Structure formats: C-alpha cells, structure tokens
C-alpha cells in the first residue's frame, strides 16, 4: 500500500504498478485516473502537493506530483507517443511490457522493440501554459501561504520571492501587511507599462535570481501575454478529453513533473547533425518553441485538472458553496466597500456605486453576436498628468484577483502587440496584451494620451480595443485569416475627458442620446481635493483592516457567479415603465438606454445579493442612471466643447 | 531496357535462397516461380503470416536500426517495412520508358509475397477472386494479391462509367464512355503521365479493392501503376511519354479533418483539407548513392533505404575494406519539399487554436502549392520515432508524423471555372437534407427564417426579410455569348437610419453567418483595402497581388459599416463592383480584372446625426445617387415612436436578459440550421421564371411606370425591374422551388415597395418618387426650383430697365412677393439658374442684368 508520500513523490511508480496489475487490459488508464482523483478529492491532501507557482522548478523533485495554476496560452499539435512498448533485456532475453504514458522519454536501458504486436501508439495533446496573466500579488501570496507543501531546501530560499511580480515591487509601499519581510527586494519606481521592455526588467529584476524558474537570464521568450510577467511556463501534456479545454481557460493542473535533462539535449544536438532529412520538419525557431530546455519550461503530464471558475484564493473552487454563508452580510460588506471606494474616488459616491457594479459585471451569455452583461465603465474627469490613475489601479488591483493596467500612451499604442498573432516560423501563437483570462480587469489609462500620430499598428490596436469594448471579442491574427475569440474582460477606462475609444470603434455614436459604446460613462466629481494624492490614498489603504479587505475580495468574486432572473410581474412593470417614459419624450430613452438600464438593474440587484429583480431595485437603477446622465449633461453645459 | 537504376538494387539484399534476379521482368513472373522464391522464407512465418511480428531471427531486421519501422497502431494493419525482395517493380512490357521512382510511397517498396494457403485457418479475408489453383499469394503483411489486384483495377479502368459525374476534373469527357480509358487517351495526347483516380469511383465499383487501397496504399498503388502501364502500352504501344504513368488516387472517402487524425490512420491513405501556411525550400533527397572504390575505381550503386545508406564496407572487386567513397554528383537525388498545412478555419472548434501537419511533396508535386492555398491533400500518413541520441538507448517516446503527399487538389481552383464552390465543399448528410426539405415545405418558412435572423435585434421584419433574400441571392445568368455579359445575381442592400438602431449589429450578424463574409468600416478602409493592392513579397521580392475585402468576399457578402464616411475615391470603386461584379486593377504593371461577385450590405448614418424626416434620403445621407441606384433595397431604420412598438420592444429586450438558453433554442431556428439552409439553397436551387411570373413582373413594372407618368415623372427604371427579378428569384430559393411563381413576384413587389416607401418618398409631397434615388432630386423639387427662377425673372422684369440691383433688396422683394417661405439657399439657386440662362450675373452684392 503506497503511503502518502509515495503518490506525491513517485506517482510514476503507482502508474507502473497499476499498469502491471492490469495485464494490459485497457482499463488501467481509467484506474490510474480514478486513483489520483480519489487521492486529490480531499482538500487537505491536495494542498500537500507542491505548486509550481510557488516553488522554483529546481527545488522540485523530478517525476513527482505537482500542481500548477495556469492559463492556456497556446495549443500545440497533438503528438503520437509509444503508449505501450516492449523492452528486451539483452542478457536474459526476457520481454517486459512497459507503459509510455506520463513520460517524455522511454527509459529502458535495454533494447526497445517497436515491432511487437503488443505495442500501442497513443495520442496526446500539448498545451503551452503560463501563469495566469495579471494575477494580483495578493492572490499569489495567499495561494502560496495556504499551501503547506513547501519543499524546504537547505538553501536560503524564500518561498514567496520568486513569483513576486514586478507590480508587487511597486506595490509594496501601498501594501501594509506582509510586506515587512519582503522589503529586502529592490523597489521599482518606474512604470513598467510604459515600456514593456523585457531587457530593462531583466536588469532590474530582484537580485534573487537564484531561481531558474523566472528564467529572466535566458533569451528564450516565454511568450507571456503581459509584459513584465514572471513565473514558469509549462508544457502540459494532456491525455484525456483535451477537446474540453480552450485557449484562455484557467486551470489547476495536477501532473507529473518531467524535467529530464535529456529533453534539452536534443536541441543542442540538432545543430551538429542536420543531415537527417527528418530534421527539417522543424525550423530552429520552432525547435526552440516546441522543445525548450526542460529546466526553463518543464513538462507536466496531466493526471487531473479542473477548470477554475475564478482564481480567488479566498473562495472554494466552486464558488456557489460559499455563497449561502456569505450572502447574509452582503449588504454590510457592500456598504463598507462603497464607503471605501467613495474615499478612493475622492468622495464621489455615485462613481463608487458604478465602480462596484463594474467590478462585479461579467458576460453571462451571448445572443448571436451580442454579449450580455458586459459593463464597460468610463471614468472621466481623472486629473491629467498625476499619479491618480495609478493609485486607483492599485486599489483595484488589491481588490480583484487579476488585472492589468494599460497606459494608453502613444508609444504603447504604436508599439505594443495587443492582439495575439500566429507566428508561422516558430509555429506558435505570439501572445498579446488582450489575451487574458475571463474576468480579468483591463484598466485603460487614457490620461497618458498625448498628441501625435498613430501608425498602422496603433490604429489596429485601437480597433482591437474598440472591438473588445463593443463585442467582447478579440480577432486573433492568423496572417491568412482572422479568428474570433470571444472574451470576457472587464474594461475600465480612466480618462480626462470622455474616452476617445468608442469614437474609433466601427459604430460611431455622435448624438447626445445614443450611448457611447462603452456601456457607461461616469464623470468623476471630486468632493475633496487632498493636497497630496498619493499620501491620501495610502492612508485610506492603511486604515483598511486586512479582514475587511478579504471580505471585499470575496464579495467581488462571489457576486459575479450568482444567477439572476426577472419575474413575470417585474417584466411587466419594466415594460410599462419604458412605454411611459417614451410617451413623455421619445428622445429621452432609446432601446440602447433600456439595454443599459437592464444591466444596471441586474448588477444592482446582484450587488446586494438579490437574484431577482424587484421593483425597488428597478427604481433605484433608474435613479442612478438619471443622476449619472444629469451629471454628464451638466458637464456639457459647463464646458461646451466636450463631445 | 529497364532502367539501370532498378535492376541492381532490387537484388541488392537478397535473402537466403533468393538468387539475384533481374526483377524488372518479374511483374509477370509465373506464380509457380514466385512461389518458389518465397517458399523458403514463408515457412518460418507460418504462425503469424499476416503480421510482421517480432522477426528476431531475420538478420535483415537486426541490421537496420533499432527503430526501423514505425510502431504498430492499435488496429491498423501490420506494417511492412521489412527488407524483402519484391515482385512489385515498374518493369513493364514496354521498358523503353523511364521508370520513375515514387518517393511519395515511401522508400522503394520491397514487399514480399506470402502464400496464404500455406497457413491453415487464420488468414484474414482472403482475396475474392481465385488466382490459380489453390494459390493465393499476398504481399507480406497484407491481404493484397498482386495479380488479382491488378486485374481488378484494370477492369475498373476499362469499365467504370459515371454518367452523373459533375466532377470538374472530367470536364470535356464523354460521360457515357469508360471514364478512365478516356483519360488514358488524354495522357497519350497530352503526354502528362499522371492518372488521377477518384476514390469515390473506385469504391462504388469495387468496395474491396477500395478497402485495400485505403489500408495498404504503399502496396496497392504500385500495383495500380503496373496495371495502368500494361493497359496503356497495350493500347498505345507507340506512345512517347516522359516516364511511366503514375496513379494518383484522390478524394479518399476517409476524408478527415486534421483534428480527427489518430494513430489508427498511420500508413493509410487519407485525404485531409487545410490551408498551406509554409513551404520549405527544395530539399534534394538522395535516392541512390554512387560509390567508387578508391583503389580499383570499381563503382557501385546503393539505394537509400528509409533515409539511410548502407555504405559498402568491402569493395566487391578488389576486396579492399573501407575503400568505397561516395561520389555526390553521380548519385541520384529526388526533389522533396516540406509543406506545413494548417487546419482550415471552418473545421476548428471555437476557442481552440488550429492544428498543423507536416506534408512532404515529392518530385513534380514540389511547388504545386503556395502558402495561403486551400488544398485537399491525399497522401499516406506516416509516423517516425524520434531518436534522441544514437549513443543513448533512451528514446523520446514521441513520433514525428507527416503525410507523404500523393495528390493535391486546390479547393478554390473551381472558382476559376465559375462553379459555385459551396456545392462541393459543403456536403450535407441525407438526414440534414431531409430536415431542410421539411423546413422548406412549411408554408411559413419565409417568416420563420426571417425571424431566425438576428433574433436579438427587434422587429424590422422587412429589413430582415430583405437581408434574408440577400443571403440567398438571385439566379446567376450568363449572357456572355450574346455579348451582354453576366447579369448580377447579388442583391445589394443599404440600411440607413439613426445611430444606435442596431445597424452595426445586423451587419455583424450577417458577417458571422455567411461563410465568405467580410466586415469593413467605411472609415477604416481605403480604396486599396477594399479592392486589391500590389506589394512586394518580402521573401521572394516579387510583386504580388493582395486582395482586399471585396475580392475576398467573392460569392459572399461584404458588410460595409459607416458607408457615408467613406472617401469618394473609395466609393467610386464600388460602382464597378456593384453592377459589373468585377474589379479592374491596373497598377505596378499588373493589369487584371478580378471577380467580385459580392453582395454589398452597407449601413450609413445621416449627416446630421439624426434622421431629418423633412429631407430626402439623398439629402440625409449625402451619397451620390449613382451609387444609391445600385442598391436593390434601401431601408430606413428609424425609431417608429409608437406605444405598441415600445411595449413589444421592451418585452423583447427584457426577455433577452432573463431567458435561459434552452428557452431561446426552442423559439428560434439556430444559426447552424440557417447557415445550412442558405448554403443548400444557394448551391442546389436555381429557380427559373415561370410564364405567369414573367407576366406578373411585366405587369408590376408597367404599373410602377404608370404611377409616375400621371404626375409627369419617371417612377421606375429597368434597374428596378432587374431588382424585382432578383428578389423574386431569391424568394423562390427560400421556398426551395425551381420555378419562380407569382407569389414570389408578389413578395418581391411588396418588399421593393416597402423599401421604396421608406427611402424614396418625397417629404414635400408624400409621393414615392424614384427619381430621388436615380437623380438625387425629386421631380417636385426640380419643378419648384424652376418655378422660383421664373418668379424671380418676372420680378426683375417687372422692375423695368434697371441694369443693377442690390442683392439683399432683391431677396427681400422676392420674399415679400412669395407666399411660401424662401430661404437664402433657394434664392441663390434661383439666381444661379438665371445666371445659367445668361440672363444676369452676380458680382458680390450686386446683381447685374445682361
């Protein structure tokens, strides 16, 4: 009977055992899967498995069971491998059947006989996985702390260090807790989003480069969607039901780690022996991408994986389990959050209200081309040339599991690759900033915009952003054709005046009553003018207790997952209302307005934990919308030149 | 003489009792002799005659590499790579023709025959026909008997007739004569020694032979070659062709999506479709190595066997060891090219990235395809294990897979023939056809389909109906023989209206629905982006023509948003496309005319951001009338502003937000069904006008003309008649009817009238006035302008003989005199009219009489 450590430390042994016992009956595969599933059912047991996110690869035992919280960036071609093969011991001439599953290399030491009748060729699929893009530092930290499975080496290894992202460095001053022991790391001061230059990051990366996993010293491009990301990339070999996974899914994979140095040998060997005509199937670039050194990109043979609904460590994987308990004090948490955000938004309660709605919005369905439930928010009136947007982003980053701030400077727009593009030479999908996991927040900082000319890349990038905002889709560039990938990204635009984005999108709204393509535009009306913004925000943050912060985090992730319906009766009322409003002034409300009103009502109900729409909520939604539009109109009167 | 290359090599590795024989004569070896050569070897294989088993005893196996052959797949027939002498050579009675090796079938086949009767019971399905007394020789590892196989294939060639063939490869052949015999004649005439065989034909003729071809292509195809050549040289003994005829099967019914390839397909004949994404440079692959002894200059040739050359260790002449040196320029090489094929976008499940496969093309197939081509490739699927390091015994347990291409077929080649490609590309299962037919039989199919179109967009029934008809299109007519050229079958639609009335959404929907849709925005596209541009290919440094949206959507729909924001030069391109359906290009030395049989679905916003109901369509969107008249239907998408509508709209929107997916499914036909329906109708239904329909159309047209003539204006032009015909045809297509009947005409009339009512109503008179669209100004407006000019003239004349007048004064006078309000614009127009008559001139603020 294998002990606990056996199945973690030597899972291959277990696979072999089961294989040997089964006498070649084909059901051994399911038996293996069941075995590990059974073992991992227990939450406790699952946490003993070391995580590739937290522990650098070289601290992990080869061929042990590890887990990896990751994002499917690309899918490679399926490969055929020796499922079952026979080895012959040259001395005794005895033949042994062996399984090639969950292995990269058929290690045998003897002769392998491929011509045996018993040999079986099987198929497996390779996914290229990277850590979840834009994952907030608090998420990483929280996951790693909840995972007791530290492979503790004798060296001076700090468990949290390697996976700390650059943002975290920046964040330290604003992060009151947990930062003391990290302060040793160098503090980044510049804005990474402005450059996206990996070289500079390399030089400024934490000196603790002892970990190979961060891989910064290597020229190998690990193809992370966002600039400045770190962490191990991984080739995940999938054996079962790979059709169920999609690009951009986030997964937790349990699998056998394979870092056999032999895997890296090939790539070096190739250069010398290009004689074999078979070698020209893959170009050098392709080799580098598809067979990178195992020390940099470990292979993970998947035993068990589940798609993550969210990557919030504070919630159980199935979010609905937690909802019943938490929903009781949802209202009070909402109140607190509203207060907090109001302070952050310089005393603007209306903007704070809309920000909450935005943060819990998600595309919950699509009707032909129309995504339902998206709620893009445009916060205008942010002061130009100040660090306010940056501060705001930090606050948001602290609240939600994954986010990214894209400074819309001319340089960024003209140089960044937003849309993923297929690189046919290397045969891979070059990632772009818009390749993000569902429910990631994209913070577009328009205050960084300056005068100048957009080149063709810039125009394409802006169009891509426009498409994202209007249709929640990104057209990946496959050179000969484009492919549409639906996405679910919450876009928050901070701008000085009204955002320019909708004006460049295919649909051009230019009348006052047609809504902008971003679903909602709120003009920020600061009630306070603190002399030192940075200090002001950090004071607010410090005064926030960690337990309350955690409640906010749970609140925002949880409410997203709730179901929602409208009763027959309320439907009727809404219809009447609409007709009534149109009667008075047909110009006052259009179909688009009703669309938005319905989304606001939906989010408003959810934000207090209600799963059905009530009349009160409907009235409240209408009230909010009126307040908001009045403010926009007012603004227009004040300075007539705003579009 | 048989080719010198073939003779020595065949006997190169003989086994045991097998004497080196001039095998080239062996194709017709009597069975007895063949048996003799095999008897000795087959005896030791008796326990498992159909599988190449662990032939540990065979030295031939040992001396090849550890992994000489791909592993067995779970079920596939056993492989046969073991080095044996073969009866399959290309030697034929007429051996003056060069035999060309077929690297596409793997290294030269050295299959061995096994006598099936020497084993007892466990032989697989034995070949059906008896060969000779009690003997069945099959190629080792298969159930293929060379003689039988050859015979069957010859019978197939001689007898196969396919009267119902629509295959474009058979263009110009007599369908009632044996098809492939005609093709052989063609080869004799043309001299291109390649015989393409449609596997579908083979299957319908002889299913067993077909099965063998699919399962053992590398054995069966050489047999076919042999059979064809015998037949050919029997019939045309004097024919001179470059090399022997090669059989290239295509369209193996095992046609697969790249995603479905699995280990079972290894070494089988498959056809997959995809898009070429990369082609390598030409790779010379050694077929035969030439060695010369450095001591005695004795030379020998060694054939390459699976990428390896067995260097002779000892010179056979002088017995010196290690004296043989490879002479490169006397070795024989064949061309090879690596092609990367990517799954076509249609085959891909949503949310996944496309797969790629490596394809090797050999000899004359090299450079047949270019990156970007959509092709169907027929070939043999191969898997080769990756060796890590010759010094290490460990092996990377992964196979490299590739396809050895035998036949390429470009899927869009047919476009050159002007055929409707969807007919061939989109194959419908019988069941699907039945459901489609059932749906078509329903009386309300038209309404059903139109409501299934963009269900999230509310109402606008007529617009949806118009778009539906656009999806189906009219019947393509060709009058090029009589010099009139083709008639446009595509229906163009323009939507205009207030912003935010989901025009863009409709466009997006249509773009997603049709297989060849393109979506552009008027603002974002230049004339070049719409048509085509010439650019220098960075790799080849040649000028290449890059096609734009209009050409790309040939046979599809080009959705153009923000039509009004388009620059004039861009718009002018559309003139040709929208009527002639072609695009002429003359730039950078490339002069050509491309087909652009595309329907245009455009959306335009009014100039003043809000639709001004007091103005005409032209005034509202300010598009040139020449362009507007090319649209069959122009719809206004306006806010109707009435209570009942509001209520329904609200209900629709609210339900959108809470109905579950299942409920929605019930309500509407799903998009896939609609897609299939349209595709089926477009490819199979070609309605013709019936007698009554023609009469109805004539009547409708005459009526339309009459309406206007009463008021002294033209209310219909032949273009409108053409539109009506197209619409009626499209409506017949919706019903899956081959005949255009009166009901179709009625609906076409209704829809056309509705659209006209919306777009061509003169806001001043309330009449529908087609001249708004055709000349840009309503007849009444023109009349009024004239009247005003005359009034002004009278006014001036009444003033008597004053040579000059004050501009403002005149304006005021005219206003005082007139009973209708006269704007400054109108006044200026009137002045202009009089200036044109040379009656007066306007200089600054004074008006001078002439």
Interface residues (C-beta under 8 A of the other chain):
Chain A: X74 X75 X77 X78 X79 X80 X81 X82 X85 X100 X103 X104 X105 X106 X107 X108 X109 X110 X111 X112 X113 X114 X115 X116 X117 X119 X120 X121 X122 X123 X243 X246 X247 X248 X262 X263 X265 X266 X269 X276 X277 X278 X280 X281 X365 X367 X368 X369 X370 X372 X422 X424 X425 X427 X429 X459 X463 X471 X478 X479 X480 X481 X483 X484 X485 X486 X506 X507 X508 X509 X510 X511 X513 X514 X515 X564 X565 X566 X571 X574 X575 X578 X579 X582 X583 X586 X590 X591 X592 X594 X595 X598 X599 X602
Chain B: X48 X51 X52 X53 X54 X55 X61 X66 X67 X69 X70 X71 X72 X73 X74 X261 X262 X263 X266 X275 X277 X278 X280 X283 X285 X307 X336 X338 X340 X342 X345 X348 X349 X350 X351 X352 X353 X354 X355 X356 X357 X358 X371 X372 X383 X384 X385 X386 X388 X389 X392 X393 X394 X395 X396 X397 X398 X399 X400 X401 X402 X454 X455 X456 X458 X498 X499 X500 X501 X502 X503 X504 X505 X508 X509 X512 X519 X521 X523 X524 X561 X562 X565 X605 X609 X610 X639 X641 X643 X646 X647 X649 X650 X651 X653 X654 X655 X656 X657 X658 X661 X664 X671
